[in-house]
Amino acid sequence: MKVLHINCNYLGSALHQAMIEKLDSLGIENTVFVPVYSGTEAVITPNNHVVVSDCFRKRDRLLFDYKQKKIIVAIEKRYDVSRFDLIHAYTLFTDGNAARVLAGKYGVPFLAAVRNTDVNIFFKKMIHLRRRGLLTMKNASRIFFLSRAYRNQVLERYVPASWRADLQDRCRLIPNGIDDFWIKNRYWSRPVESIEKRIGEKKLRLVYAGGIDKNKNIPLTCAAAEILRKNGWSVEFDVIGSVRDIAEYAKIAGSPHCHYHEACSKESLIEFYRSADIFVMASHTESFGLVYAEAMSQGLPVIYTRGQGFDGQFEDGLIGCSVSGASADEMAQKIRTICRNYRTLSSSCVQCAEKFQWDRIADEYHQIYRTVAENRLSHR
């Protein structure tokens, strides 16, 4: 089976490379096309099956159709699209629109994912392009969402009522996977008794890992910690990551109980997780949030944003709690709720981290690929 992957975000995270490697191991012949503008920074080094194409300029992003034409032409110059069994687009608008045009031209089925940018930028703010996104969904053989929250949001807010049943039948909820390192090193022996003793003494250590910017909403956690301290708690908060916004960093640097640490390797990060009690990230918007799943693998209950990418992965209260991204009081309350149920939540986290194993996720994609490809053959 030959699959063309169109993924404008491939260079920005190692997670996509991990997925392709797992699909390779299942016997799929994967070709990845990465449309970018010149100067795009890469987190990973592409392999022989990955083509990075500087096919548009940064300013072209302001002209959707012009940018799309450049992407489509670049793909057609590089490949005979008709030789692929299907196309997998990793975003609905940038990748998915190109996939839809190519699929219609060459008779190849395509699958499209809906991510944070699609929901919170294109659908929400670019009203003139909504119809384009809906057309891509209507023509896709399958539509992938990382979470139930985003699926429901798109179907209820933007999809015409007469289309919903049909589109929902083709929607699939598949999360991102985490590095095998976290699965292999799950923390089954977290010292829950000593943690419960400290909690009984109102001592608590929170942790956050990720970029330091306005979207991550870190000051809200600082405010929640301050509420707890006013109620007799001793709360320390470790913040680990790269500073992307100096103003946001300044907001947290002034707190004597907030301890900043530079971004570090996963081998160092795991030690932060193992010495903490609760992972907290109340981002304003979030496609998924791999760090939640990584923290869970270490037995850390998690606080996540209601209505964003991680919400709906599990029933609220099973591995942690959802919160509003605007209420420090609610966050402080949910932290206390986790403390009252710490042993059960911590155990559930380690067990539930299995959901994010790449082997399981790649196999699910593989099964979907086969079904779509077989349907194509049966209709010829």
Order of alpha helices (4+ residues) and beta strands (2+ residues): beta-alpha-beta-beta-alpha-beta-alpha-beta-alpha-beta-alpha-alpha-beta-alpha-alpha-beta-alpha-beta-alpha-beta-alpha-beta-alpha-beta-beta-alpha-alpha-alpha
